[in-house]
Amino acid sequence: MYISEKVKKISPSSTLAIDAKFKEMKAQGIDVVGFGAGEPDFDTPDFIKQAAIKAIQDGKTKYTPAAGTMELRTAICEKLKRENGLDYAPNQIIVSNGAKHSLVNAFMAILNPGDEVIIPAPFWVSYPEMVKIADGVPVIIETKEEDEFKFTKEQFEDAITPKTRALVLNSPSNPTGMVYTEDELLAIADVAVKHNIYVIADEIYEHLIYDGKRVSIASFNDKIKDLTIIINGVSKTYAMTGWRIGYTASHADIAKVMANLQSHATSNPNSIAQAATIAALNGDGSEIAMMKAEFEKRKNYMVERINSINGVSCRMPQGAFYVMMNISKLKGKTLGGKLIETSDDLANVLLEKAKLALVPGSGFGADDFMRWSYATSMENIKEGLDRLEKFLSE
Ligand SMILES: Cc1ncc(COP(=O)(O)O)c(C=O)c1O
């Protein structure tokens, strides 16, 4: 079969792959517990659903402008002002089919073939693949668990070449849960401005910070604001993963080319989901607070349990809903009759023998780790940790 060389180089999403395997086993009636998907287990709040129903009844079922309705883009500008202290006009906002789509638009808008994008590891699985889709070259910089998985200003500067076009900055981070402080962001902004490098600031977990302050890198000055493409969406904050609404806030020139691109690729994102997003953004925040409090309880329990199990350990994450479990001590051991050499080996053995689905760190550029998501019930979390403990003690 004749297939594009570019597309052949794109790997499948390891998180979606493990989730698909988990769902397949479940469908076969196998008692498996899964921690793969980064998807809140809560239902979308009722006031958001009602807004969608009303949108259907009001006939908001037609094409909208490709970049999103003026009403939604205005609501996003108001949100950015209210919550992040940022001034954007509606022509700087592009609404897309989820933040994933927003990210692809952003890379397509700023990269020429061979342009480099710096991505700190551990990274969310899709970033390097998205850069490749846009003909760019991902340049990975390693961070260490003992440094809270944060890269330094020096590491950033050392990775810069004449071809560097952008840095991916995901805070709070998927998969580590790390959150950069204001001072750290200021230092990163200084380097980006000095070298004229775009910052793709993925702030999709901004409402899930348990320890630390929410700061957008774009808020420091106009120079860094012009270089920043903010990525955000409603999937995680409002338990709206299936509605597929994400957005960017950027310099108007970048927004314009992203709108052009989107107008040919997908046209507007779903009109009903757009109307529901206006309701979500204008909500009173009580649902967000409820979900965050629940996530925090689960995080504390998970971290304490992992650190009490022999052979594994983890740091206390400050944000998002993931825990990176260090499995380096298990490498080289034989578990469940299988020699564990990689995180994929362990993921397969855990799935097969303990009926426990965790995401191997390999896809995040961190093979000494496995990712747990605590966006699942406390009951599942307890059961999953019991299974891990039992499996490792045997
Ligand atoms: C860091 C990060 N960015 C973006 C996304 C994409 O979110 P969505 O496309 O559902 O809006 C995710 C989802 O897992 C994520 O973890």
Ligand as a Chemical Component Dictionary entry (heavy atoms), coordinates in Angstrom:
data_LIG
# 
_chem_comp.id                   LIG 
_chem_comp.type                 NON-POLYMER 
_chem_comp.pdbx_formal_charge   0 
_chem_comp.three_letter_code    LIG 
# 
loop_
_chem_comp_atom.comp_id 
_chem_comp_atom.atom_id 
_chem_comp_atom.alt_atom_id 
_chem_comp_atom.type_symbol 
_chem_comp_atom.charge 
_chem_comp_atom.model_Cartn_x 
_chem_comp_atom.model_Cartn_y 
_chem_comp_atom.model_Cartn_z 
_chem_comp_atom.pdbx_ordinal 
LIG C1 C1 C 0 -1.334 18.234 28.290 1  
LIG C2 C2 C 0 -2.540 18.039 27.443 2  
LIG N1 N1 N 0 -2.803 18.933 26.472 3  
LIG C3 C3 C 0 -3.857 18.786 25.666 4  
LIG C4 C4 C 0 -4.725 17.721 25.806 5  
LIG C5 C5 C 0 -5.870 17.607 24.821 6  
LIG O1 O1 O 0 -7.105 17.798 25.364 7  
LIG P1 P1 P 0 -8.416 17.856 24.461 8  
LIG O2 O2 O 0 -8.043 17.610 23.058 9  
LIG O3 O3 O 0 -9.350 16.840 25.015 10 
LIG O4 O4 O 0 -8.968 19.248 24.640 11 
LIG C6 C6 C 0 -4.500 16.775 26.796 12 
LIG C7 C7 C 0 -5.383 15.589 26.921 13 
LIG O5 O5 O 0 -5.018 14.549 27.385 14 
LIG C8 C8 C 0 -3.383 16.942 27.645 15 
LIG O6 O6 O 0 -3.122 16.069 28.624 16 
# 
loop_
_chem_comp_bond.comp_id 
_chem_comp_bond.atom_id_1 
_chem_comp_bond.atom_id_2 
_chem_comp_bond.value_order 
_chem_comp_bond.pdbx_ordinal 
LIG C1 C2 SING 1  
LIG C2 N1 SING 2  
LIG C2 C8 DOUB 3  
LIG N1 C3 DOUB 4  
LIG C3 C4 SING 5  
LIG C4 C5 SING 6  
LIG C4 C6 DOUB 7  
LIG C5 O1 SING 8  
LIG O1 P1 SING 9  
LIG P1 O2 DOUB 10 
LIG P1 O3 SING 11 
LIG P1 O4 SING 12 
LIG C6 C7 SING 13 
LIG C6 C8 SING 14 
LIG C7 O5 DOUB 15 
LIG C8 O6 SING 16 
# 
